[in-house]
Amino acid sequence: MLGAFDMAFSDFRAVLSIDRDDFNSWLGLLSIYRQQKRYDLAIEAIDEAIRIQPQNGALYLTRGYVYRDKGDLDGAISDFDKAISVLPSYSYMLTDRCVLLSMVGRHTEGLASCEAAIAKWPDQAGGYFARGIVNLHMKRADDAIADFDKVIAIGSPAATTPASPLYGRGVAKRLKGDNAGGDADMAAAQAVDPLVVERMRKSGVKP
């Protein structure tokens, strides 16, 4: 008996055999391949979607995330740049770009991307959260703590959970030698969200 993925895959392929420009079928294949972690095939599917809708900035953003999950950070940064050029009002593109730039060692550019997001949306937490991560990458513990405190005060950005800034602050406290305070924050974060460690590790944050 065919599973749900197999049936959906067959349906999407059947539609595309008739109409290769069926946008929703390519997105359907993309979703399946991402869930299966078949990143090369996911990229091929979204390439087709971009061929059909080249001005859809969200597609470049999505492909950037696939590149990130694949481990191709330079490819992800390139796509985030394309996404921002099409939809510059998306603040989370600036913040995600900020973190990726820092992860490949381009800290100054990363900070600039964070600052641009904060300047445009000073009341949103995302820019401060991303800058906190970059400050961690740069071993600037006090600056990172200040950023994560700001995020906690504002409220967690939509792309993360309340546990993430708390965990980040814990890592920063440990970085400056406050192991007890750091461990307490990290434990509290994991009690709220057991997946926070894995998620923060994807952003280059680890104790």
C-alpha positions in Angstrom: 0.0 0.0 0.0 1.3 3.4 -0.9 2.0 5.8 2.0 0.8 9.4 2.1 4.1 10.8 0.7 4.1 8.3 -2.1 0.5 9.1 -3.1 1.1 12.8 -3.0 4.3 12.5 -4.9 2.6 10.4 -7.6 -0.2 13.0 -7.8 2.2 15.9 -8.2 4.2 14.1 -10.8 1.1 13.2 -12.8 0.0 16.8 -12.9 3.5 17.9 -14.0 3.6 15.3 -16.8 0.7 17.2 -18.3 1.6 20.8 -17.3 5.2 21.4 -16.3 4.3 24.9 -15.3 2.0 23.9 -12.5 3.4 26.0 -9.7 1.6 24.3 -6.8 2.8 20.9 -7.8 6.4 22.0 -7.7 5.8 23.5 -4.3 4.2 20.2 -3.2 7.3 18.2 -4.3 9.5 20.8 -2.5 7.6 20.2 0.7 8.0 16.4 0.4 11.7 16.5 -0.4 12.4 18.9 2.5 10.6 16.7 4.9 12.6 13.7 3.6 15.8 15.8 3.8 16.5 15.2 0.1 17.9 18.7 -0.3 19.3 18.4 -3.8 15.9 17.4 -5.1 14.2 20.1 -3.1 16.4 22.7 -4.7 15.6 21.3 -8.2 11.9 21.6 -7.3 12.1 25.2 -6.1 14.3 26.1 -9.1 11.3 25.2 -11.2 9.0 27.2 -9.0 11.3 30.2 -9.4 11.4 29.7 -13.2 7.6 30.1 -13.1 7.5 33.0 -10.6 10.9 34.8 -10.7 9.7 37.8 -8.9 8.4 35.9 -5.9 10.9 36.8 -3.2 9.5 34.2 -0.7 10.8 31.5 -3.1 14.4 32.7 -2.8 14.0 32.9 0.9 12.8 29.3 1.0 15.6 28.1 -1.2 18.0 29.9 1.1 16.7 27.9 4.0 17.1 24.7 2.0 20.7 25.6 1.3 21.2 26.4 4.9 19.8 23.0 6.0 22.0 21.3 3.4 25.0 23.1 4.9 25.7 25.4 2.0 25.8 28.7 3.9 27.2 30.7 1.0 24.3 29.5 -1.2 21.9 30.5 1.5 23.4 34.0 1.8 23.2 34.5 -1.9 19.5 33.6 -1.9 18.7 35.8 1.0 20.3 38.7 -0.9 18.1 38.0 -3.8 15.0 37.8 -1.6 15.8 41.1 0.1 16.3 42.7 -3.3 12.8 41.6 -4.3 11.1 42.1 -0.9 13.2 44.5 1.2 10.5 44.9 3.8 10.9 41.4 5.2 12.8 42.0 8.4 13.5 38.4 9.1 15.4 38.1 5.9 17.9 40.7 7.2 18.2 39.0 10.5 18.6 35.5 9.1 21.2 36.9 6.6 22.9 38.5 9.6 23.4 35.2 11.4 24.5 33.3 8.2 27.1 36.0 7.4 28.6 35.7 10.8 28.6 31.9 10.6 30.9 32.1 7.6 33.2 34.5 9.4 31.8 37.8 7.9 31.0 39.3 11.3 31.2 42.9 10.3 28.8 42.4 7.4 26.6 40.3 9.7 26.4 43.1 12.3 25.6 45.6 9.6 22.6 43.4 8.5 21.4 43.2 12.1 21.7 46.9 12.6 19.8 47.6 9.4 16.9 45.4 10.7 17.0 47.1 14.1 17.0 50.6 12.5 14.0 49.7 10.4 12.1 47.8 13.1 13.4 49.0 16.5 10.4 47.6 18.3 10.7 44.1 16.9 12.8 41.5 18.7 14.3 39.7 15.7 17.1 42.1 15.0 18.3 42.1 18.6 18.1 38.3 18.7 20.2 37.9 15.6 22.7 40.5 16.9 22.9 38.5 20.1 23.9 35.4 18.2 26.5 37.4 16.2 27.9 38.8 19.4 28.2 35.2 20.7 30.1 34.2 17.6 32.4 37.2 18.3 32.8 36.2 22.0 31.3 39.5 23.1 29.4 38.1 26.1 28.2 41.3 27.7 26.8 42.6 24.3 25.1 39.3 23.7 23.5 39.3 27.2 22.2 42.8 26.6 20.7 41.8 23.3 19.1 38.7 24.7 17.7 40.7 27.6 16.2 43.0 25.1 14.6 40.2 23.2 13.1 38.7 26.4 11.7 42.2 27.4 10.1 42.7 23.9 8.9 39.2 23.4 10.4 36.4 21.3 10.6 36.9 17.5 8.1 34.9 15.5 10.9 32.7 14.0 12.0 31.3 17.3 10.5 30.5 20.7 10.8 32.2 24.2 13.4 29.5 25.0 15.9 30.7 22.4 16.9 34.0 23.8 17.0 32.5 27.3 19.3 29.8 26.1 21.5 32.3 24.2 21.8 34.4 27.3 22.9 31.2 29.2 25.6 30.5 26.7 26.8 34.2 27.0 26.9 34.0 30.8 29.0 30.8 30.6 31.3 32.6 28.1 32.0 35.3 30.7 32.6 32.8 33.5 29.2 32.8 35.2 28.7 29.0 34.9 25.9 28.8 37.5 23.9 31.6 35.9 24.5 30.2 32.5 23.5 26.7 33.4 20.3 28.0 35.1 19.3 29.9 32.0 20.0 27.0 29.7 18.2 24.5 31.9 15.1 26.8 32.1 15.2 27.2 28.3 15.3 23.4 27.7 12.5 22.9 30.2 10.3 25.2 28.0 11.5 23.8 24.7 13.6 20.5 24.6 14.5 21.3 20.9 16.2 24.6 21.7 19.7 23.2 21.8 19.4 21.7 18.3 17.8 24.8 16.9 20.4 27.2 18.4 23.2 24.9 17.2 22.0 25.4 13.6 22.8 29.1 14.2 26.3 28.3 15.4 25.5 28.6 19.1 26.7 26.0 21.6 28.1 26.0 25.1 
